Amino acid sequence: MSSSGFGAPVGDRYFEDYVPGSVHEFGPILVEEEEVISFARRFDPQPFHTDPDAAKRSVFGGLIASGWHTAGLMMRLLADHYLSKVASLGSPGIDELRWLRPVRPGDELSVRVTVLEANRSRSKPDRGAVISYIEVLNQDRSAVMTLKAVNLLLCRKGP
């Protein structure tokens, strides 16, 4: 699945291409058990992320990915398909991050991104801020994570 709906490819996408109300979907990306454990051992060493046997005895009934690992998988899809390769200026942050359901090895995740706002900067009119609502969906199309992201992008055209 990769139905972007953008008029421009990711390698030639600018602020003007992020139209409020537009919805874009990308994925899937596979959640692999080895990566779940490896990531968690390094960054989130809780037994339900690192030890399949202990995870079976946990409230989750089995191994689950760290929410931060899920965020990393989401970021991979965004970087490959949503964020401009030529105009991205980074992000000042995210809001309302929620982990809604456990993510398990073998799950296939995709993202659905809705452009909420696109506002050109008054003080720096060569760029603008795009606010996106991001839903990370599993193979059943259930949301497992949601957030609002702000991205800064260069404009294609002058003011």
C-alpha positions as CSV (number, residue, x, y, z in Angstrom):
1,M,0.0,0.0,0.0
2,S,1.4,3.4,-0.9
3,S,-1.4,5.7,-2.0
4,S,0.1,9.1,-1.5
5,G,-2.3,11.3,-3.4
6,F,0.4,13.9,-3.7
7,G,0.9,15.7,-7.0
8,A,4.6,15.7,-6.6
9,P,7.0,12.8,-5.7
10,V,8.7,12.8,-2.3
11,G,11.9,14.0,-4.1
12,D,10.3,17.1,-5.4
13,R,7.7,17.9,-2.7
14,Y,7.5,21.4,-1.1
15,F,5.2,23.1,1.4
16,E,2.6,23.9,-1.2
17,D,2.1,20.1,-1.9
18,Y,0.8,19.5,1.7
19,V,-2.9,20.4,1.3
20,P,-5.1,20.6,4.4
21,G,-7.6,17.8,4.4
22,S,-5.6,15.5,2.2
23,V,-5.1,12.0,3.5
24,H,-2.1,9.8,2.6
25,E,-1.3,6.2,3.4
26,F,2.0,4.3,3.3
27,G,3.2,0.9,4.3
28,P,3.3,-1.9,5.3
29,I,6.4,-2.4,7.4
30,L,6.9,-5.7,9.3
31,V,7.5,-5.8,13.0
32,E,10.3,-8.4,13.5
33,E,10.8,-10.2,16.8
34,E,14.6,-9.9,16.6
35,E,14.3,-6.1,16.2
36,V,11.7,-5.8,19.0
37,I,14.1,-7.5,21.4
38,S,17.2,-5.8,20.1
39,F,15.7,-2.3,20.3
40,A,14.3,-3.0,23.8
41,R,17.5,-4.3,25.2
42,R,19.2,-1.1,24.1
43,F,16.5,1.5,24.8
44,D,13.5,0.1,26.8
45,P,14.7,-3.0,28.8
46,Q,11.4,-4.0,30.2
47,P,10.7,-7.8,30.4
48,F,7.6,-7.7,28.2
49,H,9.8,-6.2,25.4
50,T,13.0,-8.2,25.9
51,D,12.1,-11.7,27.2
52,P,9.4,-13.8,25.4
53,D,9.0,-16.1,28.4
54,A,8.6,-13.3,30.9
55,A,6.3,-11.5,28.4
56,K,3.9,-14.5,28.3
57,R,3.5,-14.1,32.1
58,S,2.9,-10.4,31.8
59,V,-0.4,-8.5,31.4
60,F,0.2,-8.5,27.7
61,G,0.4,-12.3,27.4
62,G,3.3,-12.2,25.0
63,L,6.1,-10.1,23.6
64,I,5.3,-6.5,22.6
65,A,7.3,-3.8,20.9
66,S,8.3,-0.8,22.8
67,G,6.2,2.2,21.9
68,W,9.4,4.0,20.9
69,H,10.2,1.2,18.5
70,T,6.8,1.6,17.0
71,A,7.5,5.3,16.7
72,G,10.8,4.5,14.9
73,L,9.0,2.2,12.4
74,M,6.4,5.0,11.8
75,M,9.3,7.4,11.2
76,R,10.8,5.1,8.6
77,L,7.6,5.1,6.6
78,L,7.3,8.9,7.0
79,A,10.9,9.5,5.9
80,D,10.6,7.2,2.9
81,H,7.2,8.4,1.6
82,Y,5.8,11.5,3.3
83,L,8.5,14.0,4.3
84,S,10.1,15.9,1.5
85,K,13.6,14.9,0.4
86,V,14.3,18.5,-0.8
87,A,12.4,20.9,1.4
88,S,12.2,19.4,4.9
89,L,13.6,21.6,7.6
90,G,12.9,19.2,10.5
91,S,10.4,19.4,13.2
92,P,10.0,21.5,16.4
93,G,8.0,18.6,18.0
94,I,5.0,16.4,18.3
95,D,1.8,16.6,20.4
96,E,-0.7,14.1,21.8
97,L,1.3,11.0,21.3
98,R,-0.8,8.0,22.3
99,W,0.0,4.2,22.3
100,L,-3.4,2.6,21.9
101,R,-2.8,-1.1,21.4
102,P,0.2,-3.5,21.8
103,V,2.3,-4.0,18.7
104,R,3.5,-7.6,18.4
105,P,6.2,-9.4,16.3
106,G,4.6,-10.4,13.0
107,D,2.3,-7.3,12.9
108,E,2.4,-5.3,9.7
109,L,2.1,-1.5,10.3
110,S,1.1,1.2,8.0
111,V,0.5,4.9,8.5
112,R,-2.4,7.1,7.6
113,V,-1.5,10.8,7.6
114,T,-4.0,13.6,7.4
115,V,-2.8,17.1,6.7
116,L,-4.6,19.3,9.3
117,E,-3.0,22.7,8.7
118,A,-0.4,24.3,6.4
119,N,0.6,27.8,7.4
120,R,3.2,29.9,5.7
121,S,5.5,31.7,8.0
122,R,5.0,35.5,8.3
123,S,8.5,36.1,9.5
124,K,10.2,33.7,7.1
125,P,8.0,33.6,4.0
126,D,10.3,31.1,2.2
127,R,8.9,28.3,4.5
128,G,5.8,27.0,6.3
129,A,4.6,24.7,9.0
130,V,2.5,21.6,8.3
131,I,0.6,20.0,11.1
132,S,-0.3,16.4,10.4
133,Y,-2.4,13.8,12.3
134,I,-0.6,10.5,12.1
135,E,-2.3,7.1,12.7
136,V,-0.2,4.0,12.9
137,L,-2.4,1.1,11.9
138,N,-1.9,-2.7,12.2
139,Q,-2.9,-5.3,9.7
140,D,-6.4,-5.2,11.0
141,R,-6.6,-1.5,10.3
142,S,-6.8,-0.8,14.1
143,A,-4.9,2.3,15.3
144,V,-2.0,1.3,17.5
145,M,-0.5,4.8,17.9
146,T,-1.5,8.3,17.1
147,L,0.1,11.7,17.3
148,K,0.1,15.2,15.8
149,A,3.4,16.3,14.2
150,V,4.6,19.7,13.1
151,N,7.0,19.8,10.2
152,L,8.8,22.8,8.7
153,L,9.2,22.9,4.9
154,L,10.6,25.2,2.3
155,C,8.2,26.8,-0.2
156,R,8.5,26.1,-3.9
157,K,7.4,29.7,-4.7
158,G,8.2,33.0,-3.1
159,P,5.6,34.9,-1.2
